[in-house]
Each structure stands twice: as C-alpha cells, then as structure tokens.
Amino acid sequence: MAASQSIPAWLLLPLPANADTDAALIATVEQHGANLPEGFKPLHDALDQVRALATYEPAVNLANGLVWSKLESLLSAPDPTPRLALIKYARDHMPERACARVLRRLAKDPDMEVRRTVTRAVRTAKILEVAIPAKKDGDWNPTGWLLLSDEKKFTRHKPGTRTQERNKVPILTKLAEVRKLLNIKSSKQLGFFLLASDAAGGPYTTHTIPKRDGSDRKICAPKKQLKWVQKQVLKHILSKVPPHPAAHGFVNGRSTVSNAAPHVGAELIVKFDLKEFFPTVHYFRVMGLFASLGYAVGNCMFGTDDEANQIAPVLARLCCYTPDPKQWGTATLPQGAPTSPAISNLVCRRLDARLTGLAEANKGTYTRYADDLTFSFQSADGMKLGRFRWWVDQVCQQEGFVVNQEKFRVIRDSQRQVVTGIVVNDALRVPRELRRELKAILHNCERQGIESQAQRHPKFNGNVPAFSQYLRGIAAYLNMVQPEQGSAMLRRVNELLGTAGECKDETPDEKAGDA
C-alpha cells in the first residue's frame, strides 16, 4: 500500500499470512483519517469491528499513517479533546513503539486530564522501553516519563514570606499588594489583563514572521498597558532571581560570544535543539516558577479579588497568552512579551543543572542559548554518542521539553565548528562569509557611495538609514567576536557614516530576538 510504504516501519503492524484488503474498509479509513480529530471515534469503531479479521492489519496500517501525518497538529491543539482521543487510539491500535512515542510526548501535557490519562495508559500498557527513573532507586521503565505528573498537589513548593525573603523578591500575600506593585489601577483592569488573549479585544496583538526554515513564527505582542505591567514583573520579581550559569541567552553580561567561548578547541561538539521552546512553557509551569519563589498558589485559579491569595496563578496568567480566553489553563509563554526570555531561563534552571552534571560526568562542557543546547568534549576517546544522545533526550523529556531530532548535529574538529553563529575550532571567529561580505560592501560604499549599495541590497531597497544601521551592526558584531580585526573594521564604518563611536560600546547580540 502506497500510504503504508511512506511511513516508518515501526508504525506498522506485521501482516499475517492471510492478510486481505477490503476496499470498502480502506475507503472508510481514508474518509475518517482525513477528518481528524473529529474522525477519531468512527475510525476507532471501524477498526474495532474488524480486529479479529484478516482485513484489520492492512486497514490499521493505513490509519496509523494518516494519524501520524497529523501528529504535530493533534499534539498542539488548544483543546485537549484531540489529545485524549489520540491516546485512546494509540493504546488500542498502534504498535508498542509508536504508542510509546505518543504517550511520552503527552506525559508532560499542560492539561491535567491528559496527564492522568497518559499515566493510566503507561501503567496498563505493555511498553518495554527503558527510561530514566522518576525517583532515586526507581525502575528504569516508562514510569520515568511521569515525573511529578501524577501527583495530586498543585505544587511541591512551600509558599510563604520566608521563601520570598530567601529569594529576595517582593513580599506579596494578597492580590491588592500585587496590584500596588505592578501599578494596576483596579480589579477591573486586572481582569482585562487576565484575558491574556488577542480575542474579543484582549490585551494582545498577534502576527507572524518567517523563520529561517521558511515556516511562520507566531509573535504574540502585549499591548502598551500590559507590556508596561510585564516590565514591572520583570524588574521587581524575575530580575531578582539569577539563571543557571550555563544559560547565556537573554542574560545581562552574557551573549553568543560567552556561549561559544567554553567550546573553543574542542575535539567534538554535539548540538541539540528544543522544539517549540516558548510554547512548551505553559501556564502551569510558569505558575510553578512563581510558586518556587514563595508566592501562594491558593486554589490554583487566577482571579481579581483584592483579598485573595492566589499570587502565583495571577502572575503566571499576566505573563502568558492563549488564543481562547475561555479555555482555562491553556495559556503558554508568548514570543513577544518582555517577561518570556527571563521566565524561560528560570524554568530551565533544573534542566541546565542536570545537563551540566551529565556533561561533567562525561568530561565535557554544556551551555544553552535559548533553545540551543551545546556540549563539547576536548577528547572524544571512549565517547559513546548514541548513549549520550539518549541521556540528553531523556533528561529534556523529564523536564518538559521535546528535542528536535532533525536538528541534532555532531561536529568534529576536522569540520568547521559553529556555535551560535561563531566559529570555535581554534579561536572565536566570525564566519569567513560574513567578514568577506562586510569588506566587499565597505569597498563598494567607499567607491560608489552608500546610496548605491543600499539600493542594490534586496533587503533594504534604497533605505539608507536602515542600511547604515546594518553596516554598524555587522561591524560591531565583528568587533565583539574578534576585536583584533573588528576594531579597524568598525572604525572604517564609523568614518564612512560620519560617526565616531567607541568600539567598546558596541556589543549587540544578533541572536537575542531569534529564539
């Protein structure tokens, strides 16, 4: 079958010797498979009716391919209903390996009912995969995927003023104090901010920008008033808590340069990428972060009553976005809010600590820049890459992140080793292509004028001020990475543009807005 041949072999059930294809059944499967998630129930029922017949395996293999082709959209649906249906389908009709992949992805779902359903499925299904134990001296089986996901408590953190004092954050015991700290005028205005959406005139606006791979990145930008409130949260609370030393993105005093520097001269560099980094940090994880700082969770529901004590839920909701304000608890960290970078770093503190320990146990070094994880090893002798990759993947899953397997890279010292855009083989260097581009542009500008080059550059189309800023940015970036070459280049740019700036003051971070 053409559809079955195009999907992974481990997604297919073995065909019995008497396997038969029923054209009517195949047509039914195609019809319902094309209408997922609404088609899950009739698809499930149609397959159940023929489970004991020779027509089952060909039909279920086709169905598995159709379900798998829509897996990412099913996993990212704001309504948990499609994910609950997917769990039931995977448990009843997918091979063990495929079922395990679905359950593993949903073990840290933001919806509590989804997590409970996964927990029941993992404990009843016969899945033989190995996973890091959830607790010390635990079993090395799929229950390790369920770390803390089946606990009845909303949070394991102990709230109170002592914890707040220890974390050096403002003392907040009721919502009236939150409103005062953030200068929110009234409970009604707080309620407007808690809509956390662009729907129905909410406090957000949304638009898309293209990613490097050609797909769209959704930007959820808070409107002016909410943005100001989020800046107060950043200033008074989040900035008081230091991120892990391995985190270099969105941290004052750190940059792509500090992220790349520890990996200079390594024999082996291993790179991972986290899939959907900001959207993976959902409302409950943000609430857990504020709870870890000592702020009360209360009944876990955000509200506007000045005397209420649900500080953590309200702060979390103020920093999250949801496309549908009626879907309680579905909000995630928005790309576009001033609080999101700091929150992502603080949520990743335990991830960074565990991966740092894993790197050190293998005599390596670890750094993270937003969603880019980099490990380097001065010696690759005895390095078992497959086992190391498994450990990183397992740790990320337990900490609620998904590794993008398509972006996994292994770079040896015989190749050009690039970390966050900087070559690190023997020293920190800007890629040769960028240096040559700047030299060529400067040469042409000096001979033909800035206007002519701004007109020729397709990105600027004659916009001289924007083109000038572009030149300054490249020169300042080169000066930051390679001061021995960059200072002279920056001086040429400043002379060309008629600006005498101090080289040392130019330290842009070109990837800071690209996470």
C-alpha positions in Angstrom: 0.0 0.0 0.0 1.4 3.4 -1.0 0.4 5.1 2.2 2.0 2.4 4.4 5.2 2.4 2.4 5.8 6.1 3.1 5.7 5.9 6.9 8.2 4.4 9.4 8.4 0.6 9.5 7.9 0.7 13.3 4.5 2.3 12.8 3.2 -0.8 11.0 1.8 -4.0 12.4 3.2 -7.1 10.8 0.8 -8.6 8.2 -0.4 -12.1 8.8 -0.1 -14.7 6.1 -3.8 -14.4 5.2 -4.0 -10.6 5.3 -6.6 -9.3 3.0 -7.5 -5.8 1.8 -11.2 -4.7 2.0 -11.8 -1.8 -0.5 -14.8 -0.6 1.5 -12.9 -0.6 4.8 -10.0 1.2 3.2 -12.3 3.9 1.9 -13.8 4.3 5.3 -10.4 4.6 6.9 -9.3 7.2 4.4 -12.5 9.2 4.9 -12.3 9.3 8.7 -8.5 9.6 8.7 -8.7 12.7 6.6 -11.2 14.2 9.1 -9.1 14.0 12.2 -9.6 14.8 15.1 -13.3 14.6 14.6 -12.9 11.3 12.7 -11.2 9.5 15.6 -14.3 7.9 17.1 -15.7 6.5 13.8 -12.2 5.4 12.8 -11.7 3.7 16.1 -15.1 2.0 15.8 -14.5 0.8 12.2 -11.2 -0.8 13.2 -12.6 -2.4 16.3 -15.3 -4.1 14.3 -12.7 -5.9 12.2 -10.0 -6.5 14.8 -10.3 -10.3 14.6 -10.4 -10.4 10.8 -7.6 -10.6 8.2 -8.6 -7.2 6.9 -7.6 -5.5 10.2 -3.8 -5.1 9.7 -3.8 -3.5 6.3 -6.5 -1.1 7.4 -4.9 -0.2 10.7 -1.5 0.4 9.0 -3.1 2.9 6.6 -4.9 4.5 9.6 -1.7 4.7 11.6 0.0 6.5 8.7 -2.9 9.0 8.4 -2.8 9.7 12.2 1.0 10.0 12.2 0.9 12.6 9.4 -1.3 14.8 11.6 0.6 14.1 14.8 2.0 17.6 15.4 -1.3 19.4 14.8 -3.0 17.0 17.2 -0.4 17.5 19.9 -0.6 21.3 19.6 -4.4 21.6 19.6 -5.5 24.1 22.3 -8.5 21.9 23.1 -7.3 18.7 25.0 -10.1 16.5 23.3 -8.0 15.6 20.3 -5.1 14.6 22.5 -7.3 12.4 24.7 -8.7 10.7 21.5 -5.1 10.2 20.3 -4.1 8.5 23.5 -7.0 6.1 23.2 -6.3 5.4 19.6 -2.5 4.8 20.2 -3.2 2.5 23.1 -5.7 0.3 21.1 -4.3 0.3 17.6 -0.7 1.4 17.4 2.4 -0.9 17.7 4.2 -0.7 21.1 7.0 1.6 19.8 4.6 4.1 18.2 2.3 4.0 21.2 5.3 4.7 23.4 6.2 7.8 21.4 2.7 9.3 21.7 2.5 8.7 25.4 6.0 10.0 26.0 5.2 13.2 24.2 2.0 13.8 26.2 3.3 12.8 29.6 4.0 16.5 30.4 0.9 17.9 28.7 -0.4 21.2 30.2 -3.9 19.6 30.6 -4.3 17.7 33.8 -6.8 15.2 32.4 -4.4 14.4 29.5 -1.6 13.7 32.0 -3.8 11.5 34.1 -4.9 9.5 31.0 -1.3 9.1 29.9 -0.4 7.9 33.4 -3.1 5.2 33.3 -2.1 4.2 29.8 1.6 3.9 30.7 0.8 1.8 33.8 -1.5 -0.6 32.0 0.1 -0.8 28.5 2.8 -3.4 27.9 5.6 -1.0 26.9 9.1 -2.3 27.4 11.1 0.8 26.7 13.8 2.0 29.1 13.6 5.4 30.8 15.4 7.3 33.5 13.7 6.5 36.8 11.3 9.1 38.1 12.8 8.9 41.6 16.0 7.7 43.1 16.3 3.9 43.1 13.2 3.8 40.9 12.6 1.4 38.0 14.1 2.0 34.6 10.8 1.8 32.7 8.2 4.2 31.2 7.0 5.4 34.6 10.1 7.6 34.5 8.3 9.7 31.9 5.7 10.6 34.5 8.0 12.6 36.9 5.6 14.5 39.2 2.9 14.4 36.5 0.6 12.2 38.6 0.9 14.0 42.0 -2.3 15.4 43.4 -0.7 18.6 44.7 -0.6 21.6 42.5 2.9 22.4 43.5 5.7 20.8 45.6 7.0 24.2 46.6 6.3 25.7 50.1 4.9 29.2 49.9 5.4 31.9 52.5 7.2 35.1 53.3 10.4 33.3 54.4 10.8 31.7 50.9 10.1 35.1 49.3 12.8 36.7 51.5 15.3 34.0 50.7 14.7 34.6 47.0 15.0 38.4 47.5 11.7 39.0 45.8 8.9 41.4 46.9 6.7 40.2 49.8 3.3 39.6 48.4 0.5 37.9 50.3 -2.7 39.1 48.6 -3.7 40.4 45.2 -4.1 44.0 46.5 -0.3 44.0 47.0 0.2 42.7 43.5 -1.9 45.4 42.0 0.1 48.0 44.0 3.5 46.6 43.0 2.5 46.5 39.3 0.6 49.8 39.4 -2.6 48.1 38.1 -5.4 50.7 38.8 -8.3 48.5 39.6 -9.6 44.9 39.9 -11.4 45.5 36.7 -8.2 46.4 34.8 -6.5 43.3 36.3 -9.4 41.3 34.9 -8.8 42.7 31.5 -5.1 41.8 31.6 -6.1 38.3 32.7 -7.9 37.7 29.5 -4.4 37.0 28.2 -5.6 36.9 24.6 -6.0 38.8 21.3 -9.6 37.6 21.0 -12.5 39.9 21.8 -10.3 43.0 22.1 -8.0 41.4 24.6 -4.6 42.8 25.7 -2.5 41.1 23.0 -2.0 41.5 19.3 -0.6 38.7 17.1 1.3 38.5 13.8 3.7 36.1 12.1 7.3 36.4 10.9 9.2 33.9 8.8 11.6 31.5 10.4 14.9 30.5 8.8 13.4 27.2 7.6 10.6 29.1 5.8 7.8 28.3 8.3 6.0 31.0 10.3 6.7 32.1 13.8 3.8 33.5 15.7 4.5 36.6 17.7 2.1 37.5 20.5 2.8 41.0 21.5 1.2 42.6 24.6 -0.5 45.9 24.1 1.1 49.0 25.7 -0.5 48.8 29.1 0.1 45.0 29.6 3.6 45.4 28.3 4.3 48.0 30.9 2.9 45.7 33.6 5.0 42.8 32.4 8.1 45.0 32.5 7.3 45.7 36.2 7.1 41.9 36.8 10.5 41.6 35.1 12.0 44.5 37.0 10.7 43.7 40.5 10.5 39.9 40.5 12.1 38.0 37.7 15.3 40.0 37.6 16.0 39.3 41.3 16.5 35.6 40.5 19.7 34.5 38.8 19.5 32.0 36.0 21.8 28.9 35.9 25.4 29.8 34.9 25.0 27.6 31.8 22.3 29.9 30.4 23.6 32.6 28.1 20.6 33.8 26.1 18.7 36.9 27.4 21.1 37.3 30.3 22.9 40.6 31.1 26.6 40.3 30.6 26.3 37.2 28.5 25.9 36.7 24.8 26.5 34.5 21.8 30.2 35.1 22.5 30.1 33.9 26.1 28.0 30.9 24.9 30.6 29.9 22.3 33.8 30.6 24.3 33.7 27.5 26.5 33.7 25.3 23.4 36.8 26.7 21.7 39.3 24.0 20.7 37.1 21.0 21.4 37.6 17.8 19.5 33.9 17.1 19.4 30.8 19.3 19.6 27.3 17.9 20.0 24.3 20.2 19.4 20.6 19.8 20.3 17.6 22.0 19.6 14.5 22.2 21.7 11.2 22.1 19.7 8.7 24.9 20.2 10.7 26.3 23.1 8.4 29.2 24.4 5.1 27.5 23.6 6.3 24.4 25.6 6.4 26.5 28.7 2.7 26.5 29.6 0.7 28.3 32.3 1.2 25.6 35.0 4.9 25.7 34.6 5.0 29.4 34.9 2.8 29.2 38.0 5.2 26.6 39.4 8.1 29.1 38.9 6.4 31.8 40.9 5.4 29.2 43.5 9.1 28.3 43.8 9.8 31.9 44.7 7.4 31.6 47.7 4.2 33.0 46.2 1.0 31.3 47.2 -0.9 29.1 44.7 -4.2 29.2 46.6 -6.9 27.3 44.7 -4.8 27.3 41.5 -7.3 29.6 39.8 -6.5 33.2 38.9 -8.9 35.9 39.9 -9.3 39.6 40.8 -10.4 39.7 44.4 -8.0 42.0 46.3 -8.1 39.8 49.4 -7.4 36.6 47.6 -4.0 34.9 47.9 -3.6 33.1 44.5 -0.5 35.2 43.8 1.3 32.7 41.6 -1.7 31.9 39.3 -2.3 35.7 38.7 1.4 36.4 38.0 1.6 33.4 35.7 -1.5 34.5 33.8 -0.2 38.0 33.4 2.9 36.6 31.6 1.1 34.0 29.4 -1.0 34.1 26.2 -3.9 32.0 25.0 -5.8 32.2 21.7 -9.1 31.4 23.5 -9.6 33.1 26.9 -12.4 30.6 27.6 -10.0 27.7 27.6 -8.8 27.9 31.2 -5.3 26.8 31.8 -4.2 26.5 28.1 -2.1 29.6 28.1 1.6 29.4 27.1 4.6 31.7 27.2 4.3 34.2 24.3 7.1 35.2 21.9 6.9 39.0 22.1 6.4 39.6 25.8 9.3 41.2 27.8 8.9 38.6 30.5 9.2 35.5 28.4 13.0 35.3 28.0 13.6 35.6 31.7 10.9 33.1 32.6 12.2 30.6 30.1 15.7 30.8 31.6 14.3 30.4 35.2 12.1 27.5 34.2 15.2 25.8 32.7 17.3 26.0 35.9 16.8 22.4 36.8 17.3 21.3 33.1 20.5 23.3 33.0 21.7 21.8 36.3 21.0 18.2 35.2 22.6 18.7 31.7 25.7 20.4 33.3 26.1 17.4 35.5 25.7 15.0 32.6 28.3 16.9 30.6 30.8 16.9 33.6 30.2 13.2 34.1 31.4 12.7 30.5 34.3 15.2 30.9 32.5 17.7 28.8 31.1 21.3 28.8 27.5 22.4 28.4 25.9 25.7 27.6 22.5 26.8 26.5 21.4 29.8 24.4 17.6 29.9 24.5 16.6 26.6 22.7 20.1 25.7 21.5 21.9 23.1 23.7 25.7 22.7 23.1 28.0 20.1 24.5 31.7 19.9 23.8 34.4 17.4 24.6 38.2 18.1 24.5 38.7 14.4 23.8 36.3 12.1 22.0 38.1 8.9 23.2 35.6 6.4 24.5 32.7 8.8 23.9 29.5 6.8 23.2 27.4 9.2 21.2 24.3 7.1 21.0 24.1 6.6 24.7 24.9 10.3 25.4 22.2 11.4 23.0 19.7 9.1 24.7 20.5 10.6 28.1 20.0 14.2 26.9 16.7 13.3 25.2 15.5 11.6 28.4 16.5 14.5 30.7 14.8 17.0 28.4 11.6 14.9 28.3 11.5 14.6 32.1 12.0 18.4 32.3 9.1 19.0 30.0 10.9 19.8 26.7 11.0 18.0 23.3 14.3 17.6 21.4 14.0 18.4 17.7 15.7 15.3 16.4 16.0 16.7 12.9 18.4 19.4 14.2 20.7 17.1 16.1 24.3 17.8 15.0 27.7 16.2 15.7 30.7 18.3 14.6 34.3 17.1 14.8 37.4 19.3 14.8 38.1 18.3 11.2 35.0 20.3 10.2 34.0 23.9 10.8 32.6 24.0 14.3 30.0 26.8 14.7 28.2 27.6 18.0 25.5 30.2 18.0 26.9 31.6 14.7 30.6 31.8 15.9 33.4 29.5 14.6 35.2 27.9 17.6 37.7 25.5 16.1 40.8 27.2 17.4 39.6 30.6 18.5 36.4 32.7 18.4 35.9 33.8 14.8 33.1 35.3 12.8 32.3 33.1 9.7 34.5 33.9 6.8 31.5 34.6 4.6 30.3 37.4 6.9 33.7 39.0 7.1 34.1 39.0 3.3 30.6 40.4 2.8 31.4 43.4 5.1 34.7 44.0 3.3 33.1 43.9 -0.1 30.2 46.2 1.0 32.6 48.7 2.5 34.8 48.7 -0.5 31.9 49.4 -2.8 30.5 52.0 -0.5 33.8 53.9 -0.5 34.0 53.8 -4.3 30.4 54.2 -5.3 28.6 55.7 -2.3 26.3 54.3 0.4 23.2 55.2 -1.5 24.1 52.9 -4.4 24.8 49.9 -2.1 21.6 50.5 -0.2 19.7 50.5 -3.5 21.4 47.2 -4.6 20.8 45.3 -1.4 17.5 43.5 -1.7 16.8 43.6 2.0 16.8 47.5 2.2 15.8 48.6 -1.3 17.3 52.1 -1.0 16.6 52.7 2.7 19.9 54.4 3.6 19.3 54.8 7.4 18.4 51.1 7.7 21.3 50.1 5.6 23.7 52.2 7.7 22.4 50.5 10.9 23.0 47.2 9.2 26.6 48.1 8.5 27.2 49.3 12.0 25.6 46.1 13.4 27.9 43.8 11.4 31.0 45.8 12.2 30.1 46.0 15.9 29.4 42.2 16.0 32.8 41.5 14.3 34.4 43.8 16.9 32.7 41.9 19.7 33.8 38.5 18.5 37.3 39.4 17.0 38.4 42.7 18.4 41.8 42.4 16.7 40.1 42.7 13.3 36.8 44.2 14.2 38.1 47.4 15.7 39.7 48.5 12.4 36.6 47.5 10.5 34.3 49.3 12.9 36.5 52.4 12.6 36.1 52.3 8.8 32.3 52.0 9.1 32.2 55.0 11.5 34.3 57.1 9.2 32.2 56.1 6.3 29.0 57.0 8.1 30.4 60.1 9.8 30.1 58.7 13.2 33.0 58.4 15.6 31.8 55.8 18.2 33.8 54.0 20.7 34.4 50.4 19.7 34.0 49.0 23.2 30.4 50.4 23.5 29.1 48.3 20.5 28.2 44.9 21.8 25.0 43.7 20.0 23.7 40.2 20.3 22.4 39.2 16.9 20.5 36.1 18.1 18.8 37.6 21.0 15.5 38.1 19.2 15.7 34.8 17.3 14.9 32.2 19.9 
